[in-house]
C-alpha cells in the first residue's frame, strides 16, 4: 500500500483530504506542523508528501530540501491558499513535484498524486539499478586474495574518493577496465556516466571525432552534429584504454583537456567546458615510448598523478583457483550444465601455465573446458594441447597431436581385449566410465 504524508495545520481540510486519498486505497499519515512531519519522515518510508506552504513553524517551499535530505526519492506536492508565481518557481527549483492552489485545484490532487507515485516508482527502479551496478563493479567483487592484487585494490580504494587522474599499467588481460570501473563506482561520480574507449581501435581521424565530436559539414560525411565521448562523460569518468597507442598529435589535445578543462569540436571555433575525470590504461612501458618519441612526456606526468600497476596472473598463482571457481560457475550456468568438481591435475596444469594473456586467457580456457566436458568434472583432456603438453614447442604441436592417436589406439586395444565390455575397459584404463564414453565418442570408436 502506498504511503502518503499530509502536512497541514488546517485540521478540517487535512482530514477531508486524507479521507479522499484513503478512498484510493492509500495509507495516509497526518501532521499538523513541520516538526511533526519531519519526525514521521525519519521513522517511516513515504512515497508522496503533500505539504501546506504556510505552516506554524516553517515555510513549505523552504521545507522541500529538508524533506529531500531525509528521503531523497519522495515526491512533494505543495498546497497554498495564496498562489503566486515566484513561490511556485522556487518550489520546483527546490525539488517539489508540483505546486497547486487550495480550492481552485482540488480536482487535480488525486491525478497529481498518481503522477507523483509513477515518478517515485521510476526513481526507485533507477536507484535499484544503480545499486546493482555499483555492487557489480565494486572493489569487493574483484577476484583475488594474493598480496599483489590486494595491494593494488587498496591503492585504488584510496584514490577513488579523490579527483586525481589515474594511470593503470600492466599486461593485456590483467583487468585494467575492471579496476577503472571500480574506481568510478567507488567515487563521488558514481551516479554519472562511465565512458570507455579503446584508443587502439580507431584511426587518428576517427579517434579525434570519437573523443570530441564534430559539427555538421566539418568534413566529408559529417552530415549532422555529433557529441563526442568527452561530452558524453561530462560530470563522470572517461576511461582511455591502450592510451600508449594514441597518435602523438592527438596526445597534445588530450593534454589540453586535462589542463584547461575544455575541448574543441572538429569544425567548431569556440571551446566547450567539460568536467571529467580521466582514468588511462596501457600495457606499454610509457617511459620507453617517451624515449622513442612516441609518447609525450608532459602528458605522461599529467596522467600518472596516481599510478597503479596490476600484476600478471603468473605473479598471483594462488588466485587461479578462485578464478576457476568463478568462471566454472558462470559458464556452467550459461551452458545449462552441472559441474561439481575440477580434477587436481587440471588445476595443477593451470597453475603451471605462463598465462601470457592473463585473466582473459584463463577465462577463455575455462569456457572451452565447460563446453567440451561431458560429465560433472573438468579434466585435463578438455584443456588446449599447449597447456596439456607445456614442455612441447609450439612448432612441434603436430607431435603432441600424435599422442592423442596413441591414446586412441590404446583404448581400441583394451576394448578389443574386453570384447567391448566398457566397464571392464574403464577399470583397466583406470578412468571413469563416463570419461571412457566421452573418449569413445570423441575418437569415434
C-alpha positions as CSV (number, residue, x, y, z in Angstrom):
1,X,0.0,0.0,0.0
2,X,1.3,3.4,-0.9
3,X,2.0,5.8,1.9
4,X,1.2,9.5,1.8
5,X,2.2,12.1,4.4
6,X,-0.1,15.1,4.7
7,X,1.2,18.1,6.5
8,X,-1.3,20.9,7.1
9,X,-2.3,23.0,10.1
10,X,-5.9,23.3,9.0
11,X,-7.4,20.3,10.7
12,X,-10.7,20.1,8.8
13,X,-9.1,20.5,5.4
14,X,-6.4,18.0,6.3
15,X,-8.8,15.3,7.5
16,X,-11.1,15.8,4.4
17,X,-8.1,15.5,2.1
18,X,-6.9,12.4,4.0
19,X,-10.3,10.8,3.6
20,X,-10.4,11.5,-0.2
21,X,-6.9,10.0,-0.6
22,X,-7.7,6.9,1.6
23,X,-10.7,6.2,-0.7
24,X,-8.0,5.5,-3.3
25,X,-6.7,2.7,-1.1
26,X,-3.6,4.6,0.1
27,X,-2.4,4.9,3.7
28,X,-2.4,8.5,4.9
29,X,-0.4,9.8,7.8
30,X,-1.2,13.3,9.2
31,X,0.9,16.0,10.7
32,X,-0.2,19.5,11.9
33,X,3.2,21.1,11.6
34,X,6.7,20.7,10.0
35,X,8.3,19.4,13.2
36,X,5.8,16.5,13.5
37,X,6.0,15.8,9.7
38,X,9.8,15.6,9.8
39,X,9.7,13.2,12.7
40,X,7.3,11.0,10.9
41,X,9.6,11.1,7.8
42,X,12.5,9.9,9.9
43,X,10.5,6.9,11.2
44,X,8.5,5.9,8.1
45,X,9.0,5.4,4.4
46,X,6.7,7.6,2.4
47,X,6.0,7.8,-1.3
48,X,4.5,11.3,-1.5
49,X,4.4,14.2,0.8
50,X,1.5,16.8,0.5
51,X,2.5,19.9,2.4
52,X,1.0,23.3,3.0
53,X,3.2,26.2,2.2
54,X,2.2,28.2,5.3
55,X,2.8,26.2,8.4
56,X,3.1,27.4,12.0
57,X,6.8,26.5,12.3
58,X,8.1,26.6,8.7
59,X,7.6,27.7,5.1
60,X,6.7,24.7,2.9
61,X,8.9,26.0,0.0
62,X,11.9,26.1,2.3
63,X,10.9,22.7,3.8
64,X,11.3,20.9,0.4
65,X,15.1,20.5,0.6
66,X,14.9,19.3,4.2
67,X,12.4,16.6,3.2
68,X,14.5,15.6,0.3
69,X,17.6,15.3,2.5
70,X,15.7,12.8,4.8
71,X,14.0,10.9,1.9
72,X,15.6,11.7,-1.5
73,X,13.2,9.6,-3.5
74,X,10.0,11.0,-2.0
75,X,7.9,13.4,-4.2
76,X,6.5,16.6,-2.7
77,X,3.3,18.4,-3.7
78,X,2.9,21.9,-2.1
79,X,-0.5,23.4,-1.3
80,X,-1.2,27.1,-0.8
81,X,-4.3,29.3,-0.3
82,X,-2.3,32.2,-1.8
83,X,-0.7,31.0,-5.0
84,X,2.0,33.2,-6.6
85,X,4.4,32.6,-9.4
86,X,7.7,33.3,-7.6
87,X,6.9,30.8,-4.8
88,X,5.8,28.1,-7.4
89,X,9.0,28.7,-9.4
90,X,11.2,28.4,-6.2
91,X,9.3,25.3,-5.1
92,X,10.1,23.5,-8.3
93,X,13.7,24.6,-8.1
94,X,13.9,23.2,-4.6
95,X,12.7,19.9,-5.8
96,X,8.9,19.9,-5.4
97,X,6.9,17.8,-7.8
98,X,4.2,20.4,-8.2
99,X,2.6,23.4,-6.6
100,X,-1.2,23.9,-6.5
101,X,-3.7,26.3,-5.1
102,X,-6.2,25.0,-2.5
103,X,-9.8,25.1,-3.6
104,X,-9.2,26.0,-7.2
105,X,-7.2,22.9,-7.9
106,X,-9.0,20.3,-5.7
107,X,-9.9,18.2,-8.7
108,X,-6.2,18.0,-9.6
109,X,-5.0,16.5,-6.3
110,X,-5.8,12.8,-6.9
111,X,-4.4,12.7,-10.5
112,X,-1.4,14.6,-9.3
113,X,-0.8,12.1,-6.5
114,X,-0.9,9.2,-9.1
115,X,1.6,11.0,-11.4
116,X,3.9,11.6,-8.4
117,X,3.6,7.9,-7.5
118,X,4.6,7.0,-11.1
119,X,7.7,9.1,-10.8
120,X,8.5,7.6,-7.4
121,X,8.3,4.1,-8.8
122,X,10.6,5.1,-11.7
123,X,13.1,6.7,-9.3
124,X,13.1,3.6,-7.2
125,X,13.8,1.3,-10.2
126,X,16.6,3.6,-11.3
127,X,18.0,3.6,-7.8
128,X,17.9,-0.2,-7.5
129,X,19.6,-0.5,-10.9
130,X,22.3,1.9,-9.9
131,X,22.8,0.0,-6.7
132,X,23.1,-3.3,-8.6
133,X,25.6,-1.7,-11.0
134,X,27.6,-0.2,-8.1
135,X,27.7,-3.6,-6.4
136,X,28.6,-5.4,-9.6
137,X,31.6,-3.1,-10.1
138,X,32.6,-2.7,-6.5
139,X,36.1,-3.4,-5.2
140,X,34.6,-6.3,-3.2
141,X,33.9,-8.1,-6.5
142,X,37.4,-8.0,-7.7
143,X,38.7,-11.6,-7.5
144,X,41.9,-12.3,-5.7
145,X,43.4,-12.7,-2.2
146,X,47.1,-12.7,-3.1
147,X,49.3,-9.9,-1.8
148,X,50.0,-8.2,-5.2
149,X,46.3,-7.8,-6.0
150,X,45.2,-6.8,-2.5
151,X,47.9,-4.1,-2.6
152,X,46.5,-2.8,-6.0
153,X,43.0,-2.8,-4.6
154,X,44.0,-0.9,-1.5
155,X,45.6,1.8,-3.6
156,X,42.6,2.0,-5.9
157,X,40.2,2.4,-3.0
158,X,42.2,5.3,-1.7
159,X,42.4,7.2,-5.0
160,X,38.7,6.5,-5.8
161,X,37.5,9.1,-3.4
162,X,39.7,11.8,-4.9
163,X,39.6,13.6,-8.3
164,X,43.1,12.5,-9.2
165,X,43.9,11.3,-12.7
166,X,44.8,7.6,-12.6
167,X,47.1,5.6,-14.8
168,X,46.6,1.8,-14.7
169,X,49.6,-0.2,-16.0
170,X,50.0,-3.9,-16.6
171,X,49.9,-6.6,-19.3
172,X,47.0,-7.2,-21.5
173,X,44.2,-9.1,-19.7
174,X,45.1,-8.2,-16.2
175,X,41.7,-6.5,-15.5
176,X,42.5,-2.8,-16.0
177,X,39.0,-1.9,-17.2
178,X,37.5,-3.7,-14.1
179,X,39.7,-1.5,-11.9
180,X,38.7,1.6,-13.8
181,X,35.0,0.8,-13.3
182,X,35.6,0.1,-9.6
183,X,37.4,3.4,-9.1
184,X,34.5,5.2,-10.9
185,X,31.7,3.5,-8.9
186,X,33.7,4.0,-5.7
187,X,33.9,7.8,-6.3
188,X,31.6,10.7,-5.9
189,X,30.9,10.5,-9.6
190,X,29.3,7.0,-9.4
191,X,25.9,8.2,-10.5
192,X,27.3,9.9,-13.5
193,X,28.4,8.4,-16.8
194,X,31.3,6.0,-17.1
195,X,32.6,6.1,-20.7
196,X,35.3,3.7,-22.0
197,X,37.1,3.8,-25.3
198,X,40.0,1.7,-26.7
199,X,42.5,4.1,-28.3
200,X,43.9,1.4,-30.5
201,X,40.6,0.6,-32.1
202,X,40.3,3.7,-34.3
203,X,42.4,5.7,-36.9
204,X,43.7,9.1,-35.8
205,X,40.9,10.9,-37.6
206,X,38.1,8.7,-36.3
207,X,39.6,8.8,-32.8
208,X,39.5,12.6,-32.6
209,X,35.9,12.6,-33.8
210,X,35.0,9.9,-31.2
211,X,36.7,12.0,-28.5
212,X,35.4,15.4,-29.2
213,X,32.6,15.1,-31.7
214,X,32.1,17.3,-34.8
215,X,29.9,19.9,-36.3
216,X,27.8,19.1,-39.4
217,X,29.9,19.8,-42.5
218,X,33.2,19.7,-40.7
219,X,34.4,17.0,-43.1
220,X,33.1,14.8,-45.9
221,X,30.4,12.6,-44.4
222,X,29.7,14.8,-41.4
223,X,26.0,15.2,-42.2
224,X,24.9,16.2,-38.7
225,X,26.4,17.4,-35.3
226,X,27.8,14.6,-33.2
227,X,28.6,14.5,-29.5
228,X,32.0,13.2,-28.6
229,X,32.8,10.8,-25.7
230,X,34.2,13.6,-23.5
231,X,30.9,15.4,-23.8
232,X,29.0,12.2,-23.1
233,X,31.2,11.7,-20.0
234,X,30.5,15.2,-18.6
235,X,30.5,15.1,-14.7
236,X,31.5,11.5,-14.9
237,X,34.6,9.4,-15.8
238,X,36.2,8.7,-19.2
239,X,38.5,5.6,-19.4
240,X,41.2,5.8,-22.1
241,X,42.3,2.2,-22.6
242,X,45.5,1.5,-24.5
243,X,46.5,5.1,-24.4
244,X,50.0,4.2,-25.4
245,X,48.6,3.6,-28.9
246,X,47.3,7.2,-29.3
247,X,48.9,9.3,-32.1
248,X,51.3,11.9,-30.7
249,X,49.5,14.9,-32.2
250,X,46.2,13.8,-30.6
251,X,48.0,13.4,-27.3
252,X,48.5,17.2,-27.3
253,X,44.7,17.7,-27.5
254,X,44.2,15.3,-24.5
255,X,46.8,17.3,-22.6
256,X,44.8,20.5,-23.3
257,X,41.6,18.9,-22.0
258,X,43.4,18.0,-18.7
259,X,45.0,21.4,-18.3
260,X,42.1,23.7,-19.3
261,X,39.0,21.5,-18.7
262,X,37.8,22.4,-22.2
263,X,37.8,20.9,-25.7
264,X,37.2,21.9,-29.3
265,X,34.8,20.0,-31.5
266,X,36.0,19.4,-35.0
267,X,34.7,22.2,-37.2
268,X,33.9,24.4,-34.1
269,X,35.8,27.6,-33.2
270,X,34.5,28.1,-29.6
271,X,35.8,25.7,-26.9
272,X,33.4,23.9,-24.7
273,X,33.9,23.5,-21.0
274,X,34.0,19.9,-19.6
275,X,34.2,18.3,-16.2
276,X,35.5,14.7,-16.5
277,X,37.8,12.5,-14.5
278,X,40.3,10.7,-16.7
279,X,41.5,7.1,-16.0
280,X,44.0,5.9,-18.5
281,X,45.5,2.4,-19.0
282,X,48.3,0.9,-21.0
283,X,50.2,-2.4,-21.5
284,X,53.2,-0.5,-22.8
285,X,56.1,0.9,-20.7
286,X,55.4,4.6,-21.4
287,X,58.9,5.7,-20.3
288,X,60.3,3.7,-23.2
289,X,57.7,5.2,-25.5
290,X,58.8,8.7,-24.4
291,X,62.4,7.8,-25.2
292,X,61.3,6.7,-28.6
293,X,59.3,9.9,-29.2
294,X,56.1,8.0,-29.4
295,X,54.6,9.5,-26.2
296,X,54.6,13.0,-24.8
297,X,56.5,13.4,-21.5
298,X,54.2,16.2,-20.3
299,X,51.1,14.0,-20.9
300,X,52.7,11.1,-19.1
301,X,53.3,13.3,-16.0
302,X,49.7,14.5,-16.1
303,X,48.2,11.0,-16.5
304,X,50.4,9.4,-13.9
305,X,49.4,11.6,-10.9
306,X,48.5,8.3,-9.3
307,X,49.8,5.1,-10.9
308,X,48.6,1.6,-10.1
309,X,50.3,-1.5,-11.5
310,X,48.2,-4.6,-12.0
311,X,50.2,-7.8,-11.6
312,X,50.2,-10.5,-14.2
313,X,48.5,-13.8,-13.4
314,X,51.8,-15.7,-13.1
315,X,52.6,-13.5,-10.1
316,X,49.4,-14.4,-8.3
317,X,49.2,-18.1,-8.9
318,X,47.3,-18.6,-5.6
319,X,44.3,-16.7,-7.1
320,X,43.9,-19.1,-10.1
321,X,41.7,-21.5,-8.1
322,X,39.4,-18.5,-7.2
323,X,39.1,-17.6,-10.9
324,X,38.5,-21.2,-11.9
325,X,35.6,-21.5,-9.4
326,X,34.1,-18.2,-10.6
327,X,34.4,-18.9,-14.3
328,X,33.2,-22.5,-14.0
329,X,30.0,-21.3,-12.2
330,X,29.5,-18.6,-14.9
331,X,29.8,-20.9,-17.9
332,X,28.1,-23.9,-16.3
333,X,25.0,-21.8,-15.8
334,X,25.3,-20.3,-19.3
335,X,25.7,-23.8,-20.8
336,X,23.0,-25.3,-18.5
337,X,25.5,-27.9,-17.2
338,X,26.1,-29.2,-13.7
339,X,29.8,-29.2,-12.9
340,X,30.7,-30.2,-9.4
341,X,34.5,-30.5,-9.4
342,X,37.8,-29.7,-11.1
343,X,40.4,-32.5,-11.2
344,X,43.6,-31.8,-9.2
345,X,45.7,-32.5,-12.4
346,X,43.6,-29.9,-14.3
347,X,44.2,-27.2,-11.6
348,X,47.9,-28.1,-11.4
349,X,48.4,-27.6,-15.1
350,X,46.6,-24.2,-14.9
351,X,48.8,-23.1,-12.1
352,X,51.9,-24.2,-14.0
353,X,50.9,-22.3,-17.2
354,X,52.6,-18.9,-18.0
355,X,49.3,-17.2,-19.0
356,X,50.6,-14.6,-21.4
357,X,47.1,-13.5,-21.9
358,X,46.5,-13.3,-18.2
359,X,42.9,-13.5,-16.8
360,X,41.3,-13.0,-20.2
361,X,43.2,-16.1,-21.5
362,X,42.3,-18.1,-18.4
363,X,38.6,-17.2,-18.8
364,X,38.6,-18.4,-22.4
365,X,40.3,-21.7,-21.4
366,X,37.7,-22.3,-18.7
367,X,34.8,-21.6,-21.1
368,X,36.3,-24.0,-23.6
369,X,36.6,-26.7,-21.0
370,X,33.0,-26.3,-19.8
371,X,31.8,-26.6,-23.4
372,X,33.9,-29.7,-24.0
373,X,33.2,-31.7,-20.8
374,X,30.7,-34.4,-20.9
375,X,30.5,-35.1,-17.2
376,X,30.4,-33.1,-13.9
377,X,34.2,-32.8,-13.5
378,X,36.7,-30.8,-15.5
379,X,39.6,-33.0,-16.6
380,X,42.8,-32.2,-18.4
381,X,41.7,-33.6,-21.7
382,X,39.4,-30.6,-22.1
383,X,42.4,-28.3,-22.0
384,X,44.2,-26.9,-25.1
385,X,47.2,-29.0,-26.2
386,X,49.7,-26.3,-25.4
387,X,48.6,-26.5,-21.7
388,X,48.3,-30.3,-21.6
389,X,51.9,-30.5,-23.0
390,X,53.7,-27.5,-21.6
391,X,57.2,-28.7,-22.5
392,X,56.3,-29.2,-26.2
393,X,57.4,-26.4,-28.5
394,X,54.6,-24.8,-30.5
395,X,56.4,-25.9,-33.7
396,X,56.2,-29.5,-32.5
397,X,52.4,-29.5,-31.7
398,X,51.9,-31.9,-34.5
399,X,53.9,-34.4,-32.5
400,X,51.8,-33.7,-29.5
401,X,48.8,-34.4,-31.6
402,X,50.2,-37.8,-32.2
403,X,49.8,-38.5,-28.5
404,X,46.1,-38.4,-29.0
405,X,46.4,-41.0,-31.7
406,X,48.4,-43.2,-29.4
407,X,45.7,-42.9,-26.8
408,X,43.1,-43.8,-29.3
409,X,44.9,-46.9,-30.4
410,X,45.4,-47.9,-26.7
411,X,41.7,-47.6,-25.9
412,X,40.9,-49.6,-29.1
413,X,43.2,-52.4,-27.9
414,X,41.7,-52.5,-24.4
415,X,38.2,-52.6,-25.8
416,X,39.2,-55.5,-28.1
417,X,40.7,-57.3,-25.1
418,X,37.5,-56.9,-23.0
419,X,35.3,-57.7,-26.1
420,X,33.5,-54.4,-25.8
421,X,32.9,-54.5,-22.0
422,X,33.2,-50.8,-21.3
423,X,33.0,-51.1,-17.5
424,X,36.0,-53.6,-17.6
425,X,37.9,-51.4,-20.0
426,X,37.4,-48.4,-17.8
427,X,38.8,-50.4,-14.8
428,X,41.8,-51.4,-16.7
429,X,42.4,-47.9,-18.1
430,X,41.9,-46.5,-14.6
431,X,39.4,-43.9,-15.8
432,X,35.8,-43.3,-15.0
433,X,33.1,-44.9,-17.2
434,X,31.8,-41.5,-18.2
435,X,35.3,-40.4,-19.3
436,X,35.7,-43.6,-21.4
437,X,32.3,-42.9,-23.1
438,X,33.4,-39.4,-23.8
439,X,36.7,-40.6,-25.3
440,X,34.9,-43.2,-27.4
441,X,32.6,-40.6,-28.7
442,X,35.5,-38.1,-29.3
443,X,37.6,-40.7,-31.1
444,X,34.5,-42.1,-32.9
445,X,35.3,-45.6,-31.8
